[in-house]
């Protein structure tokens, strides 16, 4: 068993602190001083025999002041943003030791876009062989705006503990006085019209907010289904004894505006853990990483990609059936999509996300070159499946009727680095997202 020594804990502390309030300027003086010592020398890096030019291109962009500014929206599937992000990632990944890595991270934290920085750092921490056991905070803790309802984000930003505690105290004193003659009844019938707050505990926030009849009591493990394990752990209880925790309900079934009937599924499609799982899956099996260099081919990542997508669609299908929505409609560029999507999310710079209206027509929006690129890609995939074999760019023939061939097809569908069809498949996935987001490959500032 490997134990965390002092050196390991110092590294972990650094990773936690460097992303603390990442949208604000860096506030740790020692890291600011370290970041200012950055210089670029190739001897500080350990490169493989073949590697991309993204790192040099990014450094040149930095020298000429044309990197994505802080505060701007970062789109990981916008080509211009991806190029810079991957260049920054290589500054982290190829750093020859911890000292160079730490210096580069401090430099990047000070000067580069927040979203770009976090994704590049996440990839480096997850894929460096010498970082075993080290981790960053969960992505929904670094960027809660991407995962939580905008109403909650606004309320959290303006939350004031002093005001809240005084309000709660005054309200309890007021109700204790108003309902003092009824207290003997409320102890037995606290679900009736009045609430006797004198007997409430501070953690019974749903009663203080008048929602006691709509929320589960603590014994049903309302906050998380394994809370009882933590409540029995003496180390955990000792760690949080001086920690103040506050909870605010975010109701996806009552308060959210029903843009259409399928908005009822927002509790699932915008679930925090569900979306963070998809984020980390794409970080672990990042499409544009060389499977051989980063050890991804041994996991048969093409086949695994198929497996994960099918599992997610199966779960989504079950949620649809539970609401009586039936089968998932077949997608087509040439027919209207009846139900649009109106996300209840905002970016960390305060700008909301765009939406798709009801009866959306894909073929009338965006870049037509991208649309034809995507259609040609799917035509190519259909031909491969129909013919039963796949001819690679170097003339190799692959029999698609063998069980192991699912790996090749998965590589194509993910559009990852290992796919054999470099012309048709590479970057199709990115271009598809850019088409739906109305982004051109020459655009730098997107929203």
N, C-alpha and C positions, 0 to 999 in steps of 0.2 A: 504494500500500500504506500502510495506517495503522499506525503504530508506537505501542506503549504508552509514553506519556510519564509523567513523575513524578506528575502529577495522577491519571492513570488507575490507576497502580499503587497509589497511596494509597487510592483507592476500592476496588480489588480486595482490598487488605490488610484494609480495614475489614470487607468482606463475609465474608471468611474468619474473622476474629477474632470477629465478633459471634455466630456460630453455634458457636463452639468450646465443646464440652461444654455444649450448650444446656440440658441438664436440671439443671445446677448454676447457682448465682447468678452474675451477671455479675462478672468478676474484673478487668476493665480499668478502672482508676481514671478515666481521661479520658472513657471512655464513660459511666461512672456519673454523673460531673458533668454531662455533656451531657444525659443522659436526665432529670435532675432539673430542667432548665430548660424542660421542655415546658409550653407554654400553647396553648390553642386559639383561633386567630383565623382567620376565613374568608379574610382577605387573604393568608394563607400558602399558599393552595391555588388551583389553576387548574381550575375546574369546567367541564364541557361545558354546553350549553344545557339538557339534560335529564339528570339523574342520580338515582340511588336515594337513599333516606333512610337507608340502612344506616349510613352514617358518623355521622350525628347520633344515631341510636339506640344505636350502640356507645358514643359518648362519654357519653351519659346513663347507660348501664349502668355505665361506668367510674366516673362521679361517685357513683353510689349503691352501688358495691361489689358488683355482681351479674354481673361477667364470670366466665368459666370459670376456676377457680383453677389455679395451677400444680400439676403432678403428677397432675391428673385426666386420664382418657382423653379424647382429642379425636377425635370422629368427623366426618370431613369431609362425610359424607352423613347426619348427624343435623341436622334443620332448625334447631334452636336454636343449634347450634354453627356451622352454615353462616352464619347471620345475623351472628353476632359476627365470624367470620373475615372475611367480606366487608366489614364495616364497618372492620375494622382494615386490610384491603388498601387501601381507599380513602384512608386516612390516608397510606399510602405512595405510592400511584399518583398522587394529585392534588397531592402536595407540589410547590410551584412551582419548587424548585431543590434541589440536592444538600444544602445546609446544613439545610433544613427536613426533607428526607427522612432524613438521618443522625440528626438530633435525635429524630424520631419513632420510628425503628428502635431507638435506645438506650432510649427510654422504654418501648416495647413489650417489649423484651427483659427489662427489669427487672420488669415488673408482670403480664404476661399468660401464659396457658398456652403451653407449649413447642410443642405440635403446631400450635395455632392460629397462633402467631407464625411458624413456619417456612413453613407453607403460604401465608400472606398475603405474606410476604417473597418467596417463590419466584415467586408470580404477578406481583408488582410488578417484580422484576428481569427476568423474561422478557418483560413486555409494555410496559415504559416505552420509548419511542422513543429517549430520551437515554441509555440504558444499554447500547448496543451493545457487545458484547465482554465485558461484565461477567458473572460467573457465581457461583453458590454451589457449595460442595462437593456431590458426588453425594448424593442423599437417603439412600442406604444407608450413607454415611459419617456423616451427621448423626444418623440414627436406625437404627443397625444392627439394633436389636431387631425392626424390622418386616420384615426381610429374611433374617436369619440364624437358624439353628437355636438354640433356647434353650440347648442344651448348650454350644454354642460361646460364647454370650453370658456364661453363668455362668463358664466357664473363663477367658475373657478378662478378666472383672472381677476375678478373684482371682489372675491371673498375676503372679508376682514374678520379675523377671529374676535377682536375686541368688541366690534359691533354685534357680531353674532351671539357672543356669550351674554352680553347685556340684554339683548332682545329676548333670548331664551329665558334669562332669569326674571325679567319683568313679566313676561307672559305667564310663567309658572306662578309667580306671586299673585298676579291678577286673577288667574283661574282658581287658585287656592282660596282666595277671598270670596269670589263670586259663587263658587260651588261648594263652600265649606259645609253647608247644611245637607248636601247630598252625598257627602263622601262615604258614608256607611253603605250606600247603595252601589256606588261605582266600583268598590272593591270586588263585588260579585258580578256586576253587570257592566264591565268596562267597554262593551261593544255597542252600547246604546247611544243616545243622542249627544250626551255630554261626556267629556273626558276629565278625569281627575288627575292632573299632571303631577301632584305631589309625590305619587308613588312611582313615577316614571324614572327610568334610568337614562343616563345621558346617551347610551348607545341606542336607545329606542327612538331614533331620529324619525322613523316613519310615523310614529304616533304624534310627535311634536309637530309634524307637517300635516297632520290631519289625514294620513293615508293608512292608518292602522288596519282598516278593514280590507285593504288591497294588497298587503304585503305579508310574507311569511314571518313567523316568529323565529327567534334565534335557534331554537332546538331543531329547526328544519334546515339549518346550515344555509341560510339565505345568501350570504356573500360568496361562498365557495364551498363545494361539496366535501373538501378535505380539511375544513377549518378545525374540526375536532382533533385532528392529529397535532396541529400547531398548539391548540389550547392545552394539550397534555404535555407539551415539550417545555421543560423548565428553562432550557437555554433560550428558547424563543420568547417565553414570557419575561425573562430577565432582560432580554435585549430591547423589548418594546415597552417596558414599564413606564418610561418617561415620554413615550411617543404619543402625540395627539393625532388621532385619525378621525376624519370626517367623511361622511358619505352623502352623496346626492343622487337620488334616483333619476335615471334617464329612461323614459318610457317610450318604447318603440311601437307600442300597440295602441296608445291612447292619445298622446300629445303630438305625434308626428303628423304632418299634413299628408293626407292620403292623395297623392298625385294620381294614382290609379289603384285598382284593386290589388295588383301585385305588390304594391308598396307594403302590404301587410307582411310580406316576407322580409322586411328590412331588419327585423330582430335577428334574422339568420344571415342575410347577405352582408350586413354591417357588423356582425359579431366580431369582437376584438380578437379573441383567440383564433377564430377561423381565418381572418385576414392576416394575422401575424404568422400563422402556420404557412400560408401561401408565400408570404414575404421571405421567410427563412428557408423554405424549400428552394426558392429561386436564388437565394444567396449561396446555399450549399451546393446546388447544381447549376451554377451560373452559366447560361448558354454560351457565352463568348470566351470561356476558359478552355484551354487545350486539355482534353481529358487525360492524355498521357502525362503531361507535365504536372498537373494538379491531382492526379490519382483518382479521376472520376470514372475512367473507363472500366475499372475493376468492379464498379457498382452497376454496370450495364445501365447507364443513366438514361439511355433512350427508352428502354423497356420500363424503367422505373418511372419515367415521366408519364408514359401511357397509363401505368397503374395508378398513380396519384390523381391524374385528371379524371380517370374513370370513377375512382372512389369519391371524389368531390362531386361529380355530376350525379352519382347515385344518391348521395345524401341530399343534394339539392332537389332531386326528383321526388324523394320521399317527403320533403317539406312541402313541395307543391301539392302532392297527393293529399297530405293532411289538411290542406286548405281547400281541396276540391278544385284545384286549377288544372288537373289533368297532365297530359304529356308536355314535355318541353317542345315548343314550336320549332319547326325546322327553319334554319337560317337561310336567307337568300338576299343577295344584294339588290334584287329586282322586285321585291315585294315590300310593302309597308310593314313596319314593326308596330303592332298595335299599342304595346305598353312601353312608354319611355321610362326614364330614370331621373329622379331628382334627388341627388345626395344631400344629406343634412350635415355636410362637412365643410370645413374651411382650411385654408393653408395657414402656415404659421405667420405669414405676413398679413393676415386678416382678409385676404381675398377669397371669396367662395369659389367652389368648383362649378364648371359649366354643367349643363344638363341636356338630356335628350328628350325632346317633346314626344308626346303620344303620336302615333301614326307617323313615325320617323321613316324617311326614305333614304337609305344609305347611298344610293347611286347619285343623288342630287347634291351631295355635300363633299367637301374635301378635295384632295388631289386625285384627278382621274388616272394619272400615271400609276399612282399607288394602287388604285382599285384594280386596274388591269394586271398589275404585277401580282396582286394577291389571287385574282381569278386564274391567272396562268399557273400559279403555283399549285392551286388545288386541282386544276386540270392535269398537271404533271403527276400529282400523287394518284389521282384516279387512274391514269394510264398505267402507272407502275403496278397498282393493285390488279387491274384488269388483265394486263399482260402476264403477270406472275413472275416477272423478273425485273431487275434493276441494273441498268448499265451506267457505271460511274464515269466521271469525267476522264479518267485515264484508261477507259476501255474494259474495265473489269466487270464481269457479269455475276450478279448475285441472284440466287434463286429465292424468291420471296415466299415460296410455299413451305419452307423449312421453319420449324418453330423458333429457331434462334434468329430468324430474319426480322422478328418484331423489333429487335434492337436497332436495326438500320432504319426502319420506318419511324421509330420513335425519335431517332436523331434528326430525321428530316422534319418531322412535325414540330419539334422544339426549335429547329433551326440552329442547333448548337454547332460548336466548332468542329465536332467529330463527324458531321454528316458528310456523305460522299458526293453530294450534289452541290458543290460550292456555288455554282452560278444561280440555281433556282432557289435553294433552301436557305442559305445564309442570310440573315437579317430580314427574312420575310415576316417573322413574328414582330420585329420592331416596326417594320413598315406598316403592318396591319394596325398596330396601336396608333401610329402616327396618323394614319388615314382617319380613323375614328375620332381622333383628337384634333383634327384639322391643323396638323403641324407639317410644315415643309422641311426637307432635310437641310435647307439653308438657313432656317430660322434659328435664332439664338434665344430670344426672349419669348417665352411661350407662357400660356396660362390655361 
